[in-house]
């Protein structure tokens, strides 16, 4: 009877070991890795502390083992698994400051769907960042046309993410179609459209240049008129004659200047 019980226990242990699929240790999010690992423990029916502890040791590489070697070489008498778990999470989890920095600066949409980007940003935000700020940061990472559409909607974040995914899928579909071979008629139509746009642009530039030249002429005209009037006034003066200088010829005894030689005689003298 004891032999049967022993064989049964051995068989249960064997089934548990076979049933556990150890995922590679995830440095970027060790807490999530332990959630996945514990789900495997639950499916395999593993509850023994030593067994969990040994599974973790077998799943992590040497560099990580070296960081927790004190626990591995001299494990505590109780709660070995919890002690090792807490240390690994503490060593490899991002600090709150680092999470906020990544949230503010280090994320781009890239090849992700908008909903995937939002999920990542929510994980970084935790309870530190409120939904209004998270919404604003998320929208800022999306294409301009998507932002324009979403800002007009009054959906919650989940609803906006669903709409953003549909817009993203439609944009990707349009991009795929745009690289397909085009017919000659389509290319001709596109060229005609471009020519029409260029013609309109040239016409607008020509009109602008004409207006600019016209304004320039209007600004210069008063100066020319003044100069012409000045010449007219100058032309009314008498030309010097009979050896009398210009000033005495035109101003007589009221002249304040005299250009020699001058034969003018003041009647008063």
Beta strands, then each sheet from edge to edge (+ up, - down):
end
